[in-house]
C-alpha cells in the first residue's frame, strides 16, 4: 500500500487541464459558454482565480507546435486553432502551480532550462514542466524537417534532455560566487551543452517534472523522472494496471513510489441528478457537427460508417475490422450501454471519448474515493466540459463534497512540516539546511501553491 505507518490518510491531488480550456469539440458552442475563452486573457485569469480559491494544485496547459493534423472541415469548427504561447501567459498568473508543456524533440535543453528557471523565479517556485516528445507529425515541418522523428529516437533524446535540463539548473551560477559556478560540459549521444545557465538557480532547483506518455518508453521515462503522470485510462481496472506498472517501474529505478503521483485526465459533467448530468452531456455532444464526427466513428469502427442511418442504433452486424479490434469493441460496448444512435455515437467520439465522470457531486465523490482507495489514481487532471459553468460547478459543488469526505484539503498551506524518511541521509552540521536540500531534491513536490518550509522532521530508517 502507498501509505506508511507515519503517513496521513491519502487525499486527492487536483489539477485542471485547460489548454484548450475544454477538450470537447463542442464546448465553445454550449449555451452561455465563452466562445473566445482560449484566447481571452481576462477569461483565463478568472478561471485561474477560481481554481486558486478551490485549492487546486496546478493549472496545466498542453502545447502544440503545429496546427492539429485533422481535416480542414473539422478544424474550422474547432476552438483549439488559436491559443496563447504558454510562457507568456503563465508568467502573468499568480498563486497556483503553473504546469507547461515543452517539447524535447523540437527544442534545446538550454532554452527549456532557461525558460523554466525564469518562470520559477517569476512565480516564486511554482513551475512544472510537462515533458513531451511531440506526437503531431506536422510539427516536424515547422522545424526544418520533412519527416517526424521516430518514436524510439524521440524518447531516447527525451531521457538525455531531462538529465541536461536538471543538470543545468543544478549547476547554474549564483550571483556571484565564482567557486559555485560549475560548467556542465554535457556531451551525449544526442546533445552537447556546455552551460552554465545565465540565470540564478531556480527556486525549486528545477521544475516539478510531469510526463504524459503511455507507451512503454513513455512509462519508463515517467518512472525514472516524473513527479506527476497525466494519463488516460479507460476505466477503473485499466487505471489500476497502469498505476501498478508505472509505480513498479519507479521502485525498480530506485525511487520512492509515493513521490510519483498518477493523475488520470477525467471529463467531469455535474448535474442535480444522474439524468440531468447525462442530458448536459448529450446536449454538449449534439453541438458537434455530424459530418466531422462520422469520420472519427469510421476510424474507430474500422469501416465506413457513412452508409448507416444516423438516427438509428449501431447495426449489430458491424463488419469485421482489420484495424484495431479493441477500438471497435469499445465503440460497440459504448453504443449498447448508453443506447446511442449513430449520430450520438459519432458526436461522442468526436467531442470527447476519454474517461468521464458524469453524475452528481455525491456520486462522483463516491467513485473518486474508490479510485483512491484501490490505487487507481492519486488525483485527477480535471477536463472541463464548457466554461465558465462547467468550472463553477466543480469548484462550488464537487470540491466541497471532496472536502466534506476528507478527500481533499480545505486550505492551501502557508507553512508545512515536511516529514522525510531517508534511506541514506548523512546529516551535516547544519541539519536544517541539509534537510531542506533533501526535501527539494527527493520528496514529492506536486502541490505547488504558496508554501514555505518552516520545519523539517527527520525520521531515521526503521
Order of alpha helices (4+ residues) and beta strands (2+ residues): beta-alpha-beta-alpha-alpha-beta-alpha-beta-alpha-beta-beta-beta-alpha-beta-alpha-beta-alpha-alpha-alpha-alpha-beta-alpha-beta-alpha-alpha-beta-alpha-beta
